[in-house]
Amino acid sequence: MTDSTYPPLWTQGAIDLYEEAIEERPDLKGLAHAALVQVCDLVAVADRGDAIALADGFVATGSAGQPIAHPSLVEARLARSSALTILARLVPPSGPNRQQREARSRRGRIGGGA
C-alpha cells in the first residue's frame, strides 16, 4: 500500500505497523495479508480509544457516580491484545530480516553504528 491507499481511519501507529510487517514479510498474500490489515484496523481502534480516554483523564463516571476506568481504555487494551495475538501468528519470531535488524541495533548500542 502507498500512503494514498491506506484506509482513512488508520492512525500513524497502524500505518507504521503495516509497513514494518510488510518489510519483514513481503510475501504476505491473501488471507495472511487480510489478517495483517485486520491487525492494523485493531491498532487504529486502540489508538483512537487511547486518545478518547486521555482526553477524559482516563476516568469515567460509573452508574452510581463512582469513578471508573474509562471504557475506551478497556476497549483499547482488548483491541491491542487481539492485534498482538494475530500478529504473532503472521510474523515469526526469527528470520533473516529480523536477525539483520537486531544485529544492526546491537551494533548501534554497543559501538555507535557504522
Sequence and secondary structure as in RCSB ss.txt:
>XXXX:A:sequence
MTDSTYPPLWTQGAIDLYEEAIEERPDLKGLAHAALVQVCDLVAVADRGDAIALADGFVATGSAGQPIAHPSLVE
ARLARSSALTILARLVPPSGPNRQQREARSRRGRIGGGA
>XXXX:A:secstr
  GGGS TT  HHHHHHHHHHHHH TT  HHHHHHHHHHHHHHHHHHHHHHHHHHTTTEEE TTS EEE HHHHH
HHHHHHHHHHHHHHHS S  HHHHHHHHHHHHHHHH   
